Amino acid sequence: MHTHDLSPWRHEHVFGQDQKRAGERRTLMVVLLTAVMMVIEITTGVLTGSMALLADGLHMASHTTALGISVFAYVIARRLAADRRFSFGVGKINSLAGFASAVLLLGFALVMVTESIDRLISPVGIAFNQALVVAAVGLIVNALSAWLLASTPHEHNDAHEHHHDHNLRGAYLHVLADALTSILAIVALLAGKFWGANWLDPAMGIVGAMLVGHWSIGLIRQSSRVLLDWQADSASVQALQTAIEANSSDRVTDLHLWSIGHGLFSAQLTVVSDNPESPESYKSRVPVELRVVHLNVEVQRCKSHELD
C-alpha cells in the first residue's frame, strides 16, 4: 500500500479559540472588585439591618461565583482549544458558562424574593446612614465593573451582529444586576430615612429580584440555543442557500447551520443538480461574513426535469 500525505485534506478545529479573549482580563478585574464589595455589603447589611443592602451583598456573592466561572471558562477554553476530543472546537464552553451564570442568577433572585417577603412580614430596625454610605460605594463599584465589561472590544460583522459572547454577556448582566440592586437599595434607604417608609426596603428587594430573574431567563434562552445546536437565524440560512444556488441548476435540499461558538458556525447541506460541481466549488461560494468555519457538502446528481 502506498503512503500518501493527507495533510492537505485535514484541518484543525481551533478556530482562533486558543487566543486570549478581550473579555478575560476585564472579567478577572471585575471578579476582584466584586469580591471586595461583597464582603463589605454583607457585613454592613447584617450590622445595620438593611434587607436591601444585605440582598445586594448576597447578590454580589452569587455574582462573584458566577464571574469566577466566566474567568475559568475563558482559561479552560484557551487551553483545550486544540483538544481533538471536542468535535467542533471549544467555542461552546463560553456558552455553557453563560448558561451556568444565568441559572445562578435566577436562583439568587428567588432567594432575594424569599428573604424580602420575610422582612415584610417581620420588619427589623435599619441603621440608615451607615447603610447608605456602603450602598453608594457599592453602586460606584458596580458602575465601574459594568463599564469595564461593556467597553470590551468584540468581533462585529453585518451578518451576525446579534450574536454575543454568552460568557461575557453573562458577566455583564451580573454586574448590571448588582448596579440595579444598589440603586434600589439607595432609593429604599432614603425613603425609610426621610419618610419612614421602612417597608420599601424589602419591597425594593422583590422588584430587583423580578428584574434580575427576567434578565437571567433571557440569557438562558440565548445560551441554550447554542448548546442545543439551534438552527441559525432565517436571514443567515437564506443567505447561505442563495449563495450555494448561484447556479440555476443547483438546489439545496437539506441545510443545517448552527453556532459552535462566539460568531463561529458549522454547516451541513445537500445539493442536488443535473450538472453538479465538486464540493470544494460549492464551499468557495459561501460568503466570508457568514463565518462558516466547518462545512460539509453532499452532492447528488439528477435529471434536469426532476428539479422543476
C-alpha positions as CSV (number, residue, x, y, z in Angstrom):
1,M,0.0,0.0,0.0
2,H,1.3,3.4,-0.9
3,T,1.6,6.0,1.8
4,H,0.2,9.4,0.9
5,D,0.4,12.8,2.6
6,L,-3.2,13.5,3.7
7,S,-2.4,16.8,5.4
8,P,-4.0,19.0,2.6
9,W,-7.4,17.3,3.4
10,R,-7.2,17.7,7.1
11,H,-7.7,20.8,9.2
12,E,-7.7,21.8,12.9
13,H,-10.8,22.8,14.9
14,V,-9.1,25.5,16.9
15,F,-10.8,28.4,15.0
16,G,-8.9,31.0,17.0
17,Q,-10.2,29.7,20.3
18,D,-6.6,29.4,21.6
19,Q,-6.2,33.2,21.7
20,K,-6.8,35.2,24.8
21,R,-10.2,36.9,24.6
22,A,-10.6,40.6,25.3
23,G,-13.2,39.9,28.0
24,E,-10.9,37.6,30.0
25,R,-8.7,40.1,31.7
26,R,-11.5,42.6,32.3
27,T,-13.7,39.9,33.8
28,L,-10.9,39.0,36.2
29,M,-10.7,42.6,37.3
30,V,-14.4,42.7,37.9
31,V,-14.2,39.5,40.0
32,L,-11.7,41.1,42.3
33,L,-13.8,44.3,42.7
34,T,-17.0,42.4,43.2
35,A,-15.5,40.1,45.8
36,V,-14.2,43.0,48.0
37,M,-17.5,44.9,47.7
38,M,-19.4,41.7,48.5
39,V,-17.7,41.3,51.9
40,I,-18.3,44.9,52.8
41,E,-22.0,44.9,51.8
42,I,-22.9,41.6,53.5
43,T,-21.2,42.7,56.7
44,T,-22.8,46.1,56.7
45,G,-26.2,44.7,55.8
46,V,-26.1,42.4,58.8
47,L,-24.9,45.1,61.2
48,T,-27.3,47.8,60.0
49,G,-30.4,45.5,59.5
50,S,-30.9,46.6,55.9
51,M,-32.5,43.9,53.8
52,A,-32.0,45.8,50.6
53,L,-28.3,46.1,51.4
54,L,-27.9,42.5,52.5
55,A,-29.7,41.3,49.4
56,D,-27.3,43.4,47.3
57,G,-24.4,41.8,49.2
58,L,-25.7,38.3,48.8
59,H,-26.4,39.1,45.1
60,M,-22.8,40.1,44.8
61,A,-21.7,36.8,46.4
62,S,-23.6,34.9,43.7
63,H,-22.0,37.1,41.0
64,T,-18.5,36.6,42.4
65,T,-19.0,32.9,42.0
66,A,-20.6,33.3,38.5
67,L,-17.9,35.7,37.4
68,G,-15.3,33.3,38.6
69,I,-16.9,30.6,36.4
70,S,-16.6,33.1,33.5
71,V,-12.9,33.6,34.0
72,F,-12.4,29.8,34.4
73,A,-14.3,29.2,31.1
74,Y,-12.1,31.6,29.2
75,V,-8.9,29.9,30.5
76,I,-10.1,26.3,30.0
77,A,-11.4,27.1,26.5
78,R,-8.0,28.6,25.6
79,R,-6.0,25.6,27.0
80,L,-8.2,23.0,25.4
81,A,-8.6,24.7,22.0
82,A,-6.5,22.1,20.2
83,D,-8.0,19.1,22.0
84,R,-9.4,16.7,19.4
85,R,-12.0,15.3,21.8
86,F,-14.1,18.4,21.0
87,S,-15.7,17.7,17.6
88,F,-16.2,21.3,16.7
89,G,-13.7,23.1,19.0
90,V,-14.3,24.6,22.4
91,G,-16.5,27.6,21.5
92,K,-19.5,26.2,23.4
93,I,-17.6,26.3,26.7
94,N,-18.3,30.0,26.9
95,S,-22.0,29.5,26.2
96,L,-22.1,26.8,28.9
97,A,-20.5,29.3,31.3
98,G,-23.1,31.9,30.4
99,F,-25.9,29.3,30.9
100,A,-24.5,28.4,34.3
101,S,-24.2,32.1,35.3
102,A,-27.8,32.7,34.3
103,V,-29.0,29.7,36.3
104,L,-27.2,31.0,39.4
105,L,-28.6,34.5,38.8
106,L,-32.1,33.0,38.7
107,G,-31.5,31.0,41.9
108,F,-30.4,34.0,43.8
109,A,-33.3,36.1,42.5
110,L,-35.6,33.5,44.2
111,V,-33.6,33.8,47.4
112,M,-34.0,37.6,47.3
113,V,-37.7,37.3,46.9
114,T,-38.0,34.9,49.9
115,E,-35.9,37.0,52.2
116,S,-37.6,40.2,51.2
117,I,-41.1,38.7,51.9
118,D,-39.8,37.5,55.3
119,R,-38.7,41.1,56.1
120,L,-42.1,42.5,55.0
121,I,-43.8,40.1,57.5
122,S,-41.2,40.6,60.3
123,P,-39.7,44.1,59.9
124,V,-36.3,44.9,61.6
125,G,-34.7,48.3,62.5
126,I,-32.3,49.8,60.0
127,A,-29.2,52.0,60.5
128,F,-29.9,54.2,57.5
129,N,-26.8,56.4,57.5
130,Q,-24.2,53.6,57.5
131,A,-26.2,51.5,55.1
132,L,-26.5,54.5,52.6
133,V,-22.7,55.0,52.6
134,V,-22.0,51.4,51.8
135,A,-24.8,51.2,49.2
136,A,-23.4,54.3,47.4
137,V,-19.9,52.8,47.3
138,G,-21.3,49.6,46.0
139,L,-23.1,51.5,43.2
140,I,-19.8,53.1,42.2
141,V,-18.0,49.8,42.1
142,N,-20.9,48.2,40.1
143,A,-20.9,51.1,37.6
144,L,-17.2,50.8,37.1
145,S,-17.4,47.0,36.6
146,A,-20.3,47.4,34.1
147,W,-18.3,49.9,32.2
148,L,-15.2,47.6,32.1
149,L,-17.3,44.8,30.6
150,A,-19.5,46.9,28.3
151,S,-16.4,48.6,26.7
152,T,-14.7,45.3,26.0
153,P,-13.8,45.1,22.3
154,H,-15.7,42.4,20.4
155,E,-15.9,41.0,16.9
156,H,-18.5,42.6,14.7
157,N,-19.9,41.8,11.3
158,D,-23.1,42.7,9.4
159,A,-24.4,39.1,9.2
160,H,-24.1,38.2,12.8
161,E,-24.1,41.4,14.8
162,H,-26.8,40.0,17.1
163,H,-24.6,37.1,18.2
164,H,-22.9,37.6,21.6
165,D,-20.1,36.0,23.6
166,H,-22.6,34.5,26.1
167,N,-19.8,34.2,28.7
168,L,-19.1,37.9,28.6
169,R,-22.8,38.8,28.4
170,G,-23.5,36.7,31.4
171,A,-20.7,38.5,33.4
172,Y,-22.1,41.9,32.2
173,L,-25.7,41.0,33.2
174,H,-24.4,40.0,36.7
175,V,-22.7,43.4,37.4
176,L,-25.6,45.2,35.8
177,A,-28.0,43.4,38.1
178,D,-25.7,44.4,41.0
179,A,-25.9,48.0,39.9
180,L,-29.7,47.8,39.8
181,T,-30.0,46.3,43.3
182,S,-27.6,49.0,44.6
183,I,-29.8,51.8,43.1
184,L,-33.0,50.2,44.5
185,A,-31.3,49.8,47.9
186,I,-30.3,53.5,47.9
187,V,-33.9,54.6,47.0
188,A,-35.4,52.3,49.7
189,L,-32.9,53.6,52.4
190,L,-33.6,57.2,51.5
191,A,-37.4,56.7,51.7
192,G,-37.0,54.9,55.0
193,K,-34.7,57.6,56.4
194,F,-36.8,60.7,55.4
195,W,-40.3,59.4,55.1
196,G,-40.4,56.4,57.4
197,A,-41.2,54.0,54.6
198,N,-39.3,51.1,56.0
199,W,-41.4,48.7,54.1
200,L,-39.9,50.0,50.9
201,D,-36.6,48.4,51.7
202,P,-37.8,44.7,51.3
203,A,-40.2,45.8,48.6
204,M,-37.3,47.0,46.5
205,G,-35.6,43.7,47.1
206,I,-38.6,42.0,45.4
207,V,-38.6,44.4,42.5
208,G,-34.9,43.9,41.9
209,A,-35.3,40.1,42.1
210,M,-38.0,40.2,39.4
211,L,-35.9,42.2,37.0
212,V,-32.8,40.0,37.7
213,G,-35.0,37.0,37.0
214,H,-36.1,38.4,33.7
215,W,-32.5,39.0,32.6
216,S,-31.4,35.6,33.6
217,I,-34.2,33.9,31.7
218,G,-33.3,35.8,28.6
219,L,-29.7,34.7,28.9
220,I,-30.8,31.1,29.5
221,R,-32.7,31.1,26.3
222,Q,-29.9,32.6,24.2
223,S,-27.1,30.3,25.5
224,S,-29.3,27.2,25.5
225,R,-29.9,27.7,21.7
226,V,-26.2,27.4,21.1
227,L,-25.8,24.4,23.5
228,L,-28.7,22.6,21.7
229,D,-27.4,23.3,18.2
230,W,-30.4,25.5,17.4
231,Q,-30.7,26.4,13.7
232,A,-29.2,29.8,12.9
233,D,-31.5,32.8,12.2
234,S,-33.5,32.6,8.9
235,A,-31.6,35.5,7.3
236,S,-28.3,33.7,7.6
237,V,-29.8,30.4,6.5
238,Q,-31.3,32.1,3.4
239,A,-28.0,33.9,2.7
240,L,-26.2,30.6,2.6
241,Q,-28.8,28.9,0.5
242,T,-28.8,31.7,-2.0
243,A,-25.0,31.6,-2.3
244,I,-24.9,27.9,-2.9
245,E,-27.8,28.1,-5.5
246,A,-25.9,30.7,-7.5
247,N,-26.1,28.3,-10.5
248,S,-29.7,27.9,-11.5
249,S,-29.4,24.1,-11.9
250,D,-28.3,23.7,-8.2
251,R,-30.8,23.2,-5.5
252,V,-30.2,22.9,-1.7
253,T,-32.5,20.1,-0.4
254,D,-31.2,19.9,3.1
255,L,-29.4,22.6,5.1
256,H,-28.3,22.8,8.7
257,L,-26.5,25.9,10.0
258,W,-25.7,26.2,13.7
259,S,-23.4,28.1,16.1
260,I,-20.3,26.3,17.5
261,G,-19.0,29.3,19.4
262,H,-19.0,33.1,19.6
263,G,-19.5,34.2,16.0
264,L,-18.5,30.8,14.6
265,F,-20.8,28.5,12.6
266,S,-20.8,25.0,11.2
267,A,-23.0,23.9,8.3
268,Q,-24.1,20.7,6.6
269,L,-26.0,20.7,3.4
270,T,-27.1,18.6,0.4
271,V,-27.0,19.9,-3.2
272,V,-29.0,18.3,-6.0
273,S,-28.1,19.3,-9.6
274,D,-28.3,18.0,-13.1
275,N,-24.8,19.3,-13.6
276,P,-23.1,19.1,-10.2
277,E,-19.8,20.6,-9.3
278,S,-17.3,19.5,-6.8
279,P,-17.9,20.0,-3.0
280,E,-15.0,22.4,-3.0
281,S,-16.7,24.6,-5.6
282,Y,-19.8,24.9,-3.5
283,K,-17.7,25.7,-0.4
284,S,-16.0,28.5,-2.3
285,R,-19.4,30.2,-2.8
286,V,-20.1,30.7,1.0
287,P,-19.8,34.4,1.9
288,V,-16.9,35.0,4.3
289,E,-19.1,37.2,6.5
290,L,-21.2,34.2,7.5
291,R,-18.2,32.8,9.3
292,V,-18.9,29.2,8.5
293,V,-15.7,27.6,9.7
294,H,-16.7,24.0,9.2
295,L,-18.8,22.9,6.2
296,N,-19.8,19.5,4.8
297,V,-21.4,19.3,1.4
298,E,-23.1,16.3,-0.1
299,V,-23.7,16.4,-3.9
300,Q,-26.4,14.4,-5.7
301,R,-26.9,14.2,-9.5
302,C,-30.4,14.1,-11.0
303,K,-32.0,14.8,-14.4
304,S,-33.0,18.5,-15.0
305,H,-36.8,17.8,-15.3
306,E,-36.7,16.4,-11.8
307,L,-35.8,19.9,-10.4
308,D,-38.8,21.6,-12.0
